[in-house]
Amino acid sequence: MSPSSSLIHGIYPFIELGVAGSILLIFLYNRSHTLAFPSLAPPISSSSLLPSIFLFSSLPRQSPSLSDGRRSSSYSLCRRLGDGRHPEAANVRGRIEKENLLHRAFSVFLFNSKYELLLQQRSATKVTFPLVWTNTCCSHPLYRESELIQENFLGVRNASQRKLLDELGIPPEDLPVDEFIPLGRMLYKAPSDGKWGEHELDYLLFIVRDVKVNPNPEEVADVMYVNKDKLKELLRKADAGEDRIKLSPWFRLVVDNFLMEWWDHVEKGTLHEAANMKAIHKLT
């Protein structure tokens, strides 16, 4: 059953603040507002929300299994602003995913010149959704100068370029930032194993490039290119529970609501016509 979709206009007028790198901005609803999505069905006025803002320090570390300098990120320090309290230390990454705190994210869909989509299977060590198949790359922008640029969504484009190197070993020179095309944004919430989950404002970016892939085993268990028919077969297997195939919830939301139409634009070379970055799609 396809998820329902409604547009949220005017939610968080400050949402275009670049949020990316070693510090991650988390926008939370005031405690008087529920985080359950059913209550968010109608369009929301920003004046009805009182956000708390969290800054999360990302402490990059070199992956011990790699020799090319690629890094994974761990989140360990939290400073809460806007409520007059003293900064507090916390296991931020765990809190984000355990408490389903709303945060910024991006999802990249990379196609080759045959218009096949590159998918990855998340590694078994992922805290959320291990070993599920998903789009090319999914992560969070960081609080660093290059990923704070608001103009033309350059910050999130830079974040995408960075993470594609970290996860799939694709050099930045093979992924020019001006070739990432932001197509839309979606707001969703998804549990993982009953303890962990995701609650994200997700920026969706497409790019068409032929690249060489060198996956980071800490991040990625497997990769494959799919055409439309192969993706439909993958969806069928996931729905039927065959071959232990599972898909990430954010990828399934994009598939069910946007992907096939946008894929047509990929093949026609008209992706810019499909872009709508003014609206936020609330998906359940």
N, C-alpha and C positions, 0 to 999 in steps of 0.2 A: 504494500500500500504506500503510495507516494506521500511524503510529508506535506503538511499544509504550509503555505508560505504567505506571509503578509509583510508589507513594507513598513518599516519604522522610520518616520520622518522626524527630524528635529531632535533625535536622541543624542545627548551629549554634544553640544555645539563645540566643545573643546576637544573632540575626539581626534581631530587632525593633528594634535600635538604629536610629534614624532615620538614613538616609544620603541626603543630598540637598544641592544648591546649589553654593556656590563651592568646597566640598571634598567629594570623593567617596570613601567608604570602600570599599576593595577587599579582599575576603576570599580568600586564596589557600590552597591546600593546601600542606602542608609538602613539601619537595622529595622526600621518600621516598614520596609518594603520587602516583600518576599522575593526570593530568587527563582521561584517556580515559573516556568515559561507560560503556562496557561493564563496567568494573570497579565501577561504582556501582550496578549493578542491585539488589542487596539493600539493605534499609534500613541506614542508616549511623548509628552511634553517634557523637555529638559528641566523645566521649572519644578516638576513634580519629583525630581530625583535629587538627593543630597549625597554626592559622592564622597567617599574617603579615598585618598590617593596614597598608594604604597609605592615606594621605590625599592626595587630589588637589585642587590648587587650580585652580578654574575662573576664567579671566579673561574676563568678559563684554565684548563689544564691540558697538557699535551697527552694525547692518547698513547698509552704505553705500547700498544700493539702496532703503532705506525711510526715511520721514520721520516715522513715528509712534512712534519710540523702541523698537521691538522689537529684541531682541538675539539674537545667536548666541553660543555659548560655545566657547572654545578652552581646552584643558587643557595646562598647560606646566610645572607644578612638582610634584615628587613628594617626599614625606617618608616614609621608612619607619620604623615604630615597632615596638617589641617585640623587636628582635634586637640592641640595644645598639650599632648602627652609627650613624654620623653621618647626618643628613639628606642626601639626594642629589637633585640636580636632574636632570630628565629630561623628554623629550617624552612626557607621560603619556598623552594621548589616543591617540597613535600606539602606545605600548607596550601599552595596554589591548587595542587592536584587533588589533595585529600578533601579540602573544604570547597572545592569547585569555585574558587574566586574568579570573578570575571577579569579577563586579561586579553591583551592584544596578541594576534597571531597572524601568520600568513601561510598560504598553501600554494605551491608552485606546480603547474602542469606543463611539462616539457614534451614537445613533439619533435620527431625527426622529420626529414624531408619527405619521407613516405607518409607523413601524417599519422604516424603511430605514436601512442602515448606511452611514456616511460613510467612504469609503476615500481614501487619498492615494497618489500616486505620488511616491516619493522623488526628490529633485533629482539631476541628472547629476553634481553636484559632491560628492555624498556619498562618503566614503572607503569605507564598506561598503555593499554592495547598492544602488548607484545605479540609478535608473529602475525599481526594482521596485515593485509595488503592495503595499500593506500596510494595516493597520488605521488608524484615525483619526490616532493620534499615538503615537509611541514615543520614549522618552528615558530620562534618568537623574535620580534625585533628587540634590539638591545639599546640601552641608554648610552650611546656614544655619538659623537658629532656627526659622523657619516650617516647614521641611521635615524637622526632627528630632523632631517630635511623634509619639510612639508611640501614644497613645490613639486608638482607633478608626481607626488608619491615617491620621490627619489629615495627617501629613507628606507621604505620597505623594499624597494628594488635593491638597494645596497645590501639589506639584510638577506634577501633571497640569494644574491650572488655569493655572499659569505657562507651561507649554510649549505649551498650546493657543493662548495668545495669541501666543507667539513664532513658532510655525509656521503657524497658520491665521488669526491675527488676530481670534480670538474673545475679546471683552472678558470679564474676570473676573466682572463683574456678570451676564453671561448664563450663567455656569456656576457656580452656588453649590456650594461644596465639599461641603456635606452631601448633595448629590444624586449625587455619585460613589459608586458601590457597588463595593467591592472584592469580587471573586467567588472568586479563587484565586491561587495562585502556582505557577510552573513553573520548573524548572531545566533549561537546555538549552545546547548548544554547537553552533555552526554556522560552517563556513568560508565565506568570501565569494569571493575570487578566487585562493585558494591562498596568498596573502600575508597577507590581513587576515581577520578573522572576529569572531564574537561568542561570549561565554561569560557567560551572565547568569542571575541569579535574578530572574525577571520577575513583577511584580505586575500582575494583570489587573483593570482597572476598567471598568465600564459606566456610561453615563449616557444619559438620554433627554431631549433638549432640541431645540427648533427654534432654529437659530442662523444668523447671516449669516457667511459665510466670506470672508476676504481673505488668501489664501495668501502666505507669504513665499517669493519665488522662490529664495532661497538654500537653502531647506529643502525646498520642495515644487514638483514639476513640474506636477502636475495633481491634481484631486479629482473624485470622483463618488459619488453615492448608489446603493446597490444593494439590491434586495430579495433574497429567498432564491433565486429562479429566476435572476436576473441574476448572483448570486454563483456559482451552480453552473455557469453558462456560462463565467464567468471562470476557474473551476477547470479546466473542460474544455479551454479554450484554452491555459492554462498547461501542462497535462499533455501536450497535443498539440504544443506549441511554435508555436502559431498567433499571428500578429500581434505576435510578439516579447513576448508577455505573460509576465511573471515575477512570482512572489509571494515576499515575504520568508519566510524559514524559520520565524520565530516566529509569524507570522500563519498559516502553513499548519499548524503544530502546534496552534494554538488551533482552527482550522477543523476539523481531523480528529479532535480529541479532545473539544471542549467546545461550539463555537459554536452549532450547530443546536439543541442542548438548551437552552442559555442564551437563545437567540433566542426560543424558545417562551415562556420566562419573561418576556422583555421584552414580548411581545404580551399575556400574561395579567396583567401587572403584579405578578408574584410573584418578582422577581429576588432578593429577600432570602432566599427559600427555597433558592435554588441556591448561596448563598455557602458556601464552606469555606476559611477562611483558616488553619486549624490544620495542614493538610497541605501538603507541597511535592510537586508532581508532577514526577518526573524523566522527561523526554520525549526520545526519540531518533528 
